[in-house]
């Protein structure tokens, strides 16, 4: 067989193998992002209209949040916020509009206590989507209802639904805090055992 033909076949084989490896890398990378961001992945891909650009946007979000120093709530803070939420829920019966306004404020306060910046709403949503991808849609929906409420266009049922949406994010923020606290306590116990 002609040596040039052998080299051409080897080059073709190398290109095919590299193509398969690259395809598999991209497929796994996309699957990892899809798993991490849940429904937010599909929303961003649909909004951007290009998978590669959407994935780059999601990766940029993750890098931004990694630089924010998100921290767990202390057990006392988590308990205090939990009590504040119960008060907001009780208020809903007599003052649904005031309760929704207070729920929005309380969610923002918990986010701030965890280390999320409270600037532009869209930036907040993007930041929250990194650590809480399965409830970020609730945050958007609650905010839309709160804005309709501010315009006088929300019914009591709409306000009830906003409370449900805010509660989903609130619970996720507090449960994450509770898990973080337990991990921190376990680490402290392990460290203490190691010193003995």
Buried (B, 14 or more C-beta within 10 A) or exposed (E): EEEEEEEEEEEEEEEEEEEEEEEEEEEEEBEEBBEBBBBBBEBBBEEBEEBEEBBEBBEEBBEBBEEBEBEBBEBEBBEEBBEBBEEBBEBBEEEBBEBBBBBBEBBBEBBEBBEBEEEEEEBBBBBBBBBBBBBBBBBBBBBBBBBBBEEEEBEEEBBBBBBEBBBBBBBBBBEBBBEBBEEBEEEEEEEEEEEE
